[in-house]
Amino acid sequence: MDVEIVKLSSKGQFVLPLSIRKRFKIGKGEKLLLVEEKGTVILRPVKQISENIEDDIYMMHRAARAWQEIEKGHSKQMSKAAFLKELSTW
């Protein structure tokens, strides 16, 4: 997970850090999907959204809810193998 801090301009704009733009191959003029779920904001490049956008949006909402639980301290630690096994059941 990459964590970056960005500053909002007076026009409500921010610069998406170069490391993230490179990783996701996001270039000038690319569209991003923004999802807000109870105070958590998730951005995703539109080109990476599957044909079944409802599934993508559902997973983004689920990720936002999971992040809120982590922030509340409601999380558990597990090995990489255990995590991948649990993830495969999703």
C-alpha positions in Angstrom: 0.0 0.0 0.0 1.3 3.4 -1.0 0.4 6.4 1.2 0.7 9.9 0.0 -0.4 13.3 1.3 -1.7 15.8 -1.2 -2.7 19.4 -0.8 -6.0 20.8 -2.2 -5.7 24.1 -4.1 -8.1 27.0 -3.9 -9.9 25.5 -6.9 -10.4 22.2 -5.3 -7.7 20.5 -7.3 -4.8 18.2 -6.1 -1.9 16.6 -7.9 -2.0 12.8 -8.0 1.5 11.8 -7.0 3.8 10.5 -9.8 4.4 7.2 -8.2 0.6 6.4 -8.2 0.2 7.7 -11.8 3.0 5.5 -13.0 1.7 2.4 -11.1 -1.8 2.7 -12.5 -0.7 4.2 -15.9 -2.8 7.3 -15.4 -2.1 10.0 -18.0 -3.3 13.5 -18.8 -7.0 13.7 -19.4 -7.7 10.3 -17.8 -11.1 9.9 -16.1 -11.3 8.7 -12.5 -14.3 7.3 -10.7 -14.7 8.8 -7.2 -16.7 6.9 -4.6 -17.5 8.4 -1.1 -18.7 6.1 1.7 -19.2 7.7 5.1 -16.3 10.0 4.9 -13.9 7.7 3.0 -13.0 8.7 -0.6 -11.8 6.1 -3.1 -10.5 6.9 -6.6 -10.2 4.4 -9.4 -9.2 4.9 -13.0 -12.2 4.5 -15.2 -10.2 2.4 -17.8 -9.7 -0.3 -15.1 -13.5 -0.7 -14.4 -15.0 -3.9 -15.7 -18.0 -4.1 -17.9 -20.0 -4.9 -14.8 -19.6 -1.5 -13.1 -22.0 -2.5 -10.3 -19.5 -5.1 -9.1 -16.7 -2.5 -9.1 -18.7 0.0 -7.2 -19.8 -2.6 -4.7 -16.2 -3.6 -4.1 -15.2 0.0 -3.7 -17.9 0.5 -1.1 -16.8 -2.6 0.7 -13.2 -1.3 0.7 -14.3 2.0 2.2 -16.3 0.2 4.9 -13.3 -2.0 5.7 -11.0 1.1 5.9 -13.4 2.6 8.5 -13.3 -0.6 10.6 -9.5 -0.5 10.5 -9.5 3.2 11.6 -11.8 2.2 14.5 -9.3 -0.5 15.5 -11.6 -3.4 14.4 -9.1 -5.4 12.4 -7.2 -8.6 12.8 -3.8 -9.6 11.7 -3.2 -12.7 9.6 -0.4 -14.2 7.5 -0.2 -13.4 3.8 -1.3 -17.0 3.0 -4.3 -16.8 5.4 -5.3 -13.4 3.9 -5.1 -14.8 0.3 -7.1 -17.8 1.3 -9.8 -15.6 2.8 -9.7 -13.3 -0.1 -10.3 -16.1 -2.5 -13.7 -16.7 -0.8 -14.9 -13.2 -1.7 
